Amino acid sequence: MTRLRRGALIALTLVMMTLLLLPLGVIFTQAFARGWGAVLEALTDPEAVDAIRLTLMVAAVSVPLNAICGTAAAWCIGRFQFPGRALLMTLIELPFSVSPVISGLVWVLLFGANGWFGPWLDHHGIRVIFALPGLILATVFVTFPFVARSLIPLMREQGAGEEEAALTLGANGWQTFLRVTLPNIRWALLYGVLLCNARAMGEFGAVAVVSGHIRGQTLTMPLYVEALFNDYDWVGAFSVAALLSLLALVTLGLRFALERRMGSSRRDIV
Amino acid sequence: MSLELRDLRKKFGPTAALNGLSLSVPRGEFLALLGPSGSGKTTLLRVVAGLEFAESGAIEIDGRSMRDVPARKRGIGLVFQHYALFRHMTVARNVAFGLEVRPRRERPSAAAIRARANELLDLMGIGELAQRYPEQISGGQRQRVALARALAIEPSLLLLDEPFGALDAKVRKNLRIWLRDLHDRMGLTSIFVTHDQNEALEMADRVAVLQAGRIEQVDTPDRLYAEPVNAFVHEFLGESVRLDCVVADGVARFHNIPDVCLPTGCAAGPAIALLRPHEIGLLPGPGPAHVESVHAAGPMPRIRLALAGRIVEVLLPEGAALPMVGQSRGVDLSRARIYSAA
C-alpha cells in the first residue's frame, strides 16, 4: 500500500515537473536555437526595445499606484469595523474573479471612441484607449488585489494597538505610519509588490484589448511576443519570452526568500 | 494635574459603555477603576486618552477642556493591557519614541534622548535590556518597558489598563508594590483599571467602583470596604453572605430566623442583608442555624451553616471555641448592612 502510494506520488511529481519545466525548457532552447547572437539581435531590435521600455513604464506607474492604494485599502479593512467592510473586501478581489478580457473591455466601453467619455476625450485631443493611459488603467485594475490581499490578514492580526500607542506618545498620523505601521508590514508589502509587479509585466488579456497592437507604440512585451509569433519569427518571439521567463524566475526566487523571512520571524529583523 | 469628568456618555450599538459618568481626580492621587468586565473601565480610559470619543459630557485637565485636543497633544501616558510595544524596535527605541517624534524645536538632542531612555530603563530596573526586542523579554519586563515608554513624555496623567492582567501571581505582587512606590516617588497622578478588588483595595488612594457605565461609589479603600453604598459594591468588594429580609417600622426581620430584628434606616419593603463571613457571630445557645461542617485548618476556622434555607459560610475569630457538626446554634447578625431590594 505504502509502496503504491509512494509510486503514485513520484509519478505525480514527475508529471508536474514535466508540465512546468518542459515549457520553460522549450522557451530557452527555441530562443537559443540560433545561438547568442540571434537572441541579442532580437532583444536589441528597436521594436523589442520599445516593447521592453513600454512594459517597464506601465509597471513603473501601476505598481507604485497599487502599492499606495492597496496599503490604504488594507489599512481601512484591517484596522476598522464599518458597515460595508465585507463588500469592500469582495470588491477588492473583483479583478481576480473577472476575466482579464472583461477588465480591458470596461475601459474601452468607458473611454473608447464609442464609449461614454470617448467623444469628450476625442474633442479635447486626449487618447486613452490604444495608448499608454489605457494600458496603465487596464494593468492597474488587473493587479489591484495583490498588495491589499497580502496585507489584510497581517494588519488584522497586528491590530491597532501599536498605532494607538504611537498617538498617545505624541506622534502625528504621518509619523505613526512611517515609524510604526510601515515597518510592521514591510515584508508583506514587498511580497505584494513583487507579485503585483510580476503580473503587471506579464499581463496579456486585459492589455491586449486596450492596446490596439500598434508596433513600437502600444505593444508591451507579452503582446510583442504574440506579434512576433504570428510573424513566424520564432527566435525573436522566444527570446523576448525567455526574458519574461527570467523575470518570473527572479520573482519566484525572491518570493521564496520573502516567505521564509515572513514565516521565520514575526519581529522582522532589519 | 487634576482630572475632572462630567456626565460622560457613550454607546456601542445599543449598550451604553459610559452612562452619565462623573469623576474627579485630584493631583497626585492613585485611583483604581474597579468593576466587572464590560462595566466601561477600559472605555473610560480610552476616552480620557483621546482614543475614543464620548457622545456627550466634558473632560477637563487642570480646568482645560480636552474637547478639541487630539490624543497626541493631551500629554497622557497610557499603558496598554497587552503593552502594545513596537515590535520592530529595541527596548531603548521604544522608550525613546515619544521624544523622537517631537517637533524639531522641542526635541532634545539625540544624545539627550538616549540618556533619558537609559535613565528611565535604569529606574525601572531593566537597564540591561536596552538592546533587546520586545519578543525577547518576559511579560513583567514588557510591562516595565511599556511604563518607561509612557513616562518618557513626562505625562501629566498616567493611565494603566489592567497593568498586571497578563502576569503570573508572584510577579504581580512584586510589581504592585513597586508601581505604587514609583507613583509616589515621581509625584504622578495615576488611574489604573482592574477587575481584581484586592489589587484595587491594596494599592489605591481611592477606588471607583463601576457598573454598567456608571460609578457606584468612589471612596478610600477602608471606607469602601466598611460602608458600601449598595449591594452591588458590597458583593463586588469581597466575599458576602446575603440574606433576604423585610423592613417594617424601621426594623428588618428575617424569614425563618425568629428573634432577630435589626434597626435600619432603610425604606419599608423587601430588603437584603449583607455581611462579610467574619461579621457573623455564633451565639452559645441553641438557635436557627444548623452546623453543617467545620474546617479548622488555616488562621480562621471556617464554618458552614444551614440558615434560613441556604448554606452560609462563617469565619470565626482565631482561637474561638469550635461548634460541633450537627449542633443547632443561634447567630448574631447585628453587623449586617441592610439595603433596600428595590
Contacts between the chains, C-beta under 8 A, distances in Angstrom:
chain1	res1	chain2	res2	distance
A	161	B	80	5.8
A	161	B	82	6.5
A	161	B	84	3.5
A	162	B	84	5.2
A	162	B	85	7.6
A	162	B	86	5.6
A	162	B	87	7.3
A	164	B	51	5.3
A	164	B	71	7.8
A	164	B	78	7.9
A	164	B	80	7.5
A	164	B	84	6.8
A	165	B	78	7.3
A	165	B	80	6.2
A	165	B	84	4.3
A	165	B	85	7.7
A	165	B	86	7.4
A	165	B	149	7.6
A	166	B	86	7.6
A	166	B	97	7.0
A	166	B	101	7.5
A	167	B	50	7.8
A	167	B	51	7.0
A	167	B	70	7.8
A	167	B	71	4.5
A	167	B	72	5.1
A	168	B	49	5.5
A	168	B	50	7.5
A	168	B	51	7.1
A	168	B	71	5.5
A	168	B	72	7.1
A	168	B	74	7.6
A	168	B	76	6.3
A	168	B	77	7.2
A	168	B	78	4.5
A	168	B	150	7.7
A	169	B	72	7.6
A	169	B	97	5.5
A	169	B	98	3.7
A	169	B	101	6.7
A	169	B	149	6.9
A	169	B	150	7.6
A	169	B	152	7.8
A	169	B	153	5.9
A	170	B	72	4.8
A	170	B	73	7.4
A	170	B	75	7.8
A	170	B	98	5.5
A	170	B	101	5.5
A	170	B	102	6.4
A	170	B	153	6.0
A	171	B	72	6.2
A	171	B	97	7.4
A	171	B	98	8.0
A	171	B	101	4.1
A	172	B	72	6.2
A	172	B	101	7.5
A	175	B	101	4.8
A	179	B	86	7.9
A	179	B	97	7.5
A	179	B	101	7.1
A	180	B	86	5.9
A	183	B	88	4.5
A	183	B	89	8.0
A	184	B	87	6.8
A	184	B	88	6.1
A	266	B	87	7.2
A	266	B	135	7.1
A	267	B	87	5.4
A	267	B	88	6.4
A	267	B	133	5.5
A	267	B	134	7.8
A	267	B	135	5.2
A	268	B	87	7.6
A	268	B	88	5.2
A	270	B	88	8.0
